């Protein structure tokens, strides 16, 4: 199972507020290729240039990125169009303790 939510702006303070997030993707099956998962979003998400967006990924897939490896705020990946910073890790969807 994998779910992807997004919101405009930063994530701090909204990790447990489900009403602030919009679901972009929900599947009960996903196929791995070389240890990675690619998701075909059902609809496009339009992001304004030079704006900040947050994504909340919930997964029961056998992969994760934890804060002990990449502390919150660490630049994880960068392309010409996007910078991806690590946020918080949680034990479950919008509830549970923050790591």
C-alpha positions in Angstrom: 0.0 0.0 0.0 1.2 3.5 -0.8 -0.5 6.9 -0.3 0.8 10.3 -1.3 -0.6 13.6 0.1 0.6 17.1 -0.6 0.0 20.7 0.6 1.4 24.1 -0.3 3.8 25.5 2.2 6.0 23.9 4.9 5.0 20.8 6.8 6.0 21.7 10.5 2.8 21.8 12.6 0.7 20.0 10.0 2.0 16.4 10.4 -1.1 15.3 12.3 -3.6 17.6 10.6 -5.2 15.5 7.9 -7.5 18.3 6.8 -4.5 20.3 5.6 -3.4 17.6 3.1 -4.8 16.7 -0.3 -4.5 13.0 -1.4 -2.7 12.7 -4.8 -2.3 9.0 -5.0 -3.6 5.8 -3.3 -2.8 2.2 -4.4 -3.0 -1.1 -2.7 -0.4 -2.6 -5.1 2.9 -1.4 -6.4 5.7 -3.1 -8.3 9.4 -2.7 -7.5 12.1 -2.4 -10.1 15.7 -2.6 -8.9 14.7 -1.8 -5.3 12.8 1.4 -6.4 9.1 2.1 -6.8 7.7 4.4 -9.4 4.1 5.7 -9.1 1.9 6.8 -12.0 -0.2 9.6 -10.4 -3.8 9.5 -11.5 -3.9 13.3 -11.9 -1.4 16.0 -12.3 -0.3 18.2 -9.4 0.5 21.7 -10.5 3.2 23.4 -8.5 3.9 27.1 -8.7 7.5 28.0 -9.5 9.6 29.3 -6.6 7.0 28.0 -4.1 7.3 25.5 -1.3 5.2 22.3 -1.2 5.2 19.4 1.3 4.5 15.8 0.5 3.3 13.2 3.0 4.1 9.6 1.9 2.5 6.7 3.7 3.9 3.3 2.6 3.8 -0.3 3.7 6.4 -1.0 1.0 9.7 -2.5 2.0 11.6 0.9 1.8 11.9 4.0 3.8 14.0 7.1 4.4 14.6 7.7 8.1 15.7 10.8 9.9 18.7 9.1 11.4 20.1 8.7 7.9 19.0 12.0 6.5 18.1 14.6 9.3 15.1 16.8 8.8 16.0 19.7 6.5 18.7 17.9 4.6 18.8 18.4 0.9 18.3 14.8 -0.4 18.1 15.3 -4.1 18.2 18.2 -6.6 17.3 18.6 -10.2 17.1 21.7 -12.5 13.5 22.0 -11.5 13.1 20.6 -8.0 14.9 20.5 -4.6 13.9 17.6 -2.3 14.4 18.1 1.4 13.9 15.4 4.1 11.0 16.1 6.5 9.8 14.1 9.5 9.2 10.4 9.9 6.1 9.1 11.6 4.9 5.7 12.6 1.5 6.0 10.9 -0.8 8.2 8.9 -1.4 11.6 10.7 -1.1 10.0 14.2 1.6 8.5 16.2 4.9 9.9 17.4 7.2 12.0 15.3 10.8 10.7 14.8 
